[in-house]
């Protein structure tokens, strides 16, 4: 049975199927162009997420759960605003959208809803220490899937996230540190890959 991990662990297959996948990838690459044109958003997330993760324990001790919620809300809003600005600027240069791009954004929104629901359930049951692993695994799976269609740097970023999620499960007392290292390494890897791709384009 074929899986989305076959490009990482090739097992051979039907050449015709590979051609079909190549056609889908070409379409997806064009649709994802504005999102993957600049390494800046990846650099911003690569700094913002580790910084928030490494600050969480200190904020929790000083301000409690409300302080942690504020910390992460500000982190996501600021980094997200920078990402949205970079995306909007590129969209103005390429104004024509695509059905494929809209589908990808809806899929990402649905994943975020799943992650928030799981996070709430873990917090309500006193299992908040699992949050770093859950987010790394979910985001890693999404990044890998999208990267397999649109961008190899994104695919490797997803793999780093997923590896971080597995390590986080095995090192729960240090889950925040693992989250910081995985998000830094993954996003910097994506940023460097995108920059190299734009430099050689």
Secondary structure, DSSP 8 states (H G I E B T S, - for coil): ---TTTTTS-----HHHHHHHHHHHHHHHHHTTTTTS-SHHHHHHHHHHHHHHHHHHHHHHHHHHHHHHHHHHHHHHHHHHHHHHHHHHHHHHS----HHHHHHHHHHHHHHHHHHHHHHHHHHTT-GGGHHHHHHHHHHHHHHHHHHHH-HHHHHHHHHHHHHHHHHHHTGGGHHHHHHHHHHHHHHHHHHHHHHHHHH-
